[in-house]
Amino acid sequence: NKELSDFERLSETAGSFNKENFLALPNELKIKKDSLDSFQTKLIELSAKISSLEKEKATLLNRKEAIFKIKICPTCLQDVPDIHKHNILNSVELNLSEIGKESEQLNFILRGLFKNISNLKSELEKLETLKINFEIQKILVEQLEAAKEKISSIEKDKQGIEKDIQMLESHVIGLKEKILSF
């Protein structure tokens, strides 16, 4: 009877196991992990591009400073006119502006990637927890099957014992009748 009550409790716990969902879970986990790897690769690429742009920006700023300081051209040893300096500065400013815009766009994309990566990590954690719960339920279902077999065996034993009890009771009655007749 105790084992029957344990069996009922076990069957209530394992009742929510869905084998199809359990079998689909590894594939879903793989897809999410592949997406996460892809996003992380893009993140590295974008970070490298942003770093490259920052270096280019620093180079242009150094060039800009150097042009203001030049009085005589180091190549031809002639005076550098202010108009030529301003033309070069305008070119540098235009390049800096383009770098700034591109850097801003890349940073916007980078923020989106961080958000996507964060969401994927959160989903992966939930799926891993779900996987663990499914594995626990699978074990419970296996135990449930073993318990069903054991209960069936116990029921057969119980019926056999009840027959033995009836046979012994009838034998006791028969012996009592023989004792009374003596």
Backbone hydrogen bonds, N-H to C=O, Kabsch-Sander energy under -0.5 kcal/mol:
donor,donor_aa,acceptor,acceptor_aa,energy
5,S,1,N,-2.1
6,D,2,K,-2.3
7,F,3,E,-2.2
8,E,4,L,-2.1
9,R,5,S,-2.1
10,L,6,D,-2.4
11,S,7,F,-2.5
12,E,8,E,-1.7
13,T,9,R,-1.8
14,A,10,L,-2.5
15,G,11,S,-0.6
16,S,13,T,-0.6
17,F,14,A,-1.5
19,K,17,F,-0.6
22,F,18,N,-2.1
23,L,19,K,-2.4
24,A,20,E,-1.9
25,L,21,N,-1.4
28,E,24,A,-2.0
29,L,25,L,-2.7
30,K,26,P,-2.3
31,I,27,N,-2.3
32,K,28,E,-2.3
33,K,29,L,-2.6
34,D,30,K,-2.7
35,S,31,I,-2.3
36,L,32,K,-2.5
37,D,33,K,-2.6
38,S,34,D,-2.4
39,F,35,S,-2.7
40,Q,36,L,-2.6
41,T,37,D,-2.2
42,K,38,S,-2.3
43,L,39,F,-2.4
44,I,40,Q,-2.1
45,E,41,T,-2.3
46,L,42,K,-2.9
47,S,43,L,-2.5
48,A,44,I,-2.2
49,K,45,E,-2.3
50,I,46,L,-2.8
51,S,47,S,-2.4
52,S,48,A,-2.4
53,L,49,K,-2.5
54,E,50,I,-2.4
55,K,51,S,-2.2
56,E,52,S,-2.4
57,K,53,L,-2.6
58,A,54,E,-2.3
59,T,55,K,-2.4
60,L,56,E,-2.4
61,L,57,K,-2.4
62,N,58,A,-2.2
63,R,59,T,-2.3
64,K,60,L,-2.5
65,E,61,L,-2.3
66,A,62,N,-2.5
67,I,63,R,-2.3
68,F,64,K,-1.6
69,K,65,E,-1.3
70,I,66,A,-1.2
73,C,78,Q,-3.1
77,L,73,C,-1.9
80,V,71,K,-2.4
85,K,81,P,-1.8
86,H,82,D,-2.7
87,N,83,I,-2.3
88,I,84,H,-2.3
89,L,85,K,-2.7
90,N,86,H,-2.7
91,S,87,N,-2.1
92,V,88,I,-2.5
93,E,89,L,-3.0
94,L,90,N,-2.5
95,N,91,S,-2.3
96,L,92,V,-2.8
97,S,93,E,-2.5
98,E,94,L,-2.3
99,I,95,N,-2.6
100,G,96,L,-2.6
101,K,97,S,-2.4
102,E,98,E,-2.6
103,S,99,I,-2.9
104,E,100,G,-2.3
105,Q,101,K,-2.4
106,L,102,E,-2.6
107,N,103,S,-2.4
108,F,104,E,-2.0
109,I,105,Q,-2.4
110,L,106,L,-2.6
111,R,107,N,-2.4
112,G,108,F,-1.8
113,L,109,I,-2.4
114,F,110,L,-2.5
115,K,111,R,-2.1
116,N,112,G,-2.7
117,I,113,L,-3.1
118,S,114,F,-2.5
119,N,115,K,-2.6
120,L,116,N,-2.8
121,K,117,I,-2.6
122,S,118,S,-2.2
123,E,119,N,-2.6
124,L,120,L,-2.9
125,E,121,K,-2.3
126,K,122,S,-2.1
127,L,123,E,-2.7
128,E,124,L,-2.7
129,T,125,E,-2.3
130,L,126,K,-2.7
131,K,127,L,-2.7
132,I,128,E,-2.3
133,N,129,T,-2.5
134,F,130,L,-2.8
135,E,131,K,-2.6
136,I,132,I,-2.3
137,Q,133,N,-2.6
138,K,134,F,-2.7
139,I,135,E,-2.2
140,L,136,I,-2.3
141,V,137,Q,-2.5
142,E,138,K,-2.4
143,Q,139,I,-2.6
144,L,140,L,-2.4
145,E,141,V,-2.4
146,A,142,E,-2.2
147,A,143,Q,-2.7
148,K,144,L,-2.6
149,E,145,E,-2.1
150,K,146,A,-2.3
151,I,147,A,-3.0
152,S,148,K,-2.5
153,S,149,E,-2.2
154,I,150,K,-2.7
155,E,151,I,-3.0
156,K,152,S,-2.1
157,D,153,S,-2.5
158,K,154,I,-2.9
159,Q,155,E,-2.6
160,G,156,K,-2.5
161,I,157,D,-2.7
162,E,158,K,-2.6
163,K,159,Q,-2.2
164,D,160,G,-2.3
165,I,161,I,-2.8
166,Q,162,E,-2.5
167,M,163,K,-2.7
168,L,164,D,-2.9
169,E,165,I,-2.8
170,S,166,Q,-2.6
171,H,167,M,-2.2
172,V,168,L,-2.8
173,I,169,E,-2.5
174,G,170,S,-2.4
175,L,171,H,-2.5
176,K,172,V,-2.7
177,E,173,I,-2.3
178,K,174,G,-2.0
179,I,175,L,-2.6
180,L,176,K,-2.5
181,S,177,E,-2.0
182,F,178,K,-1.6
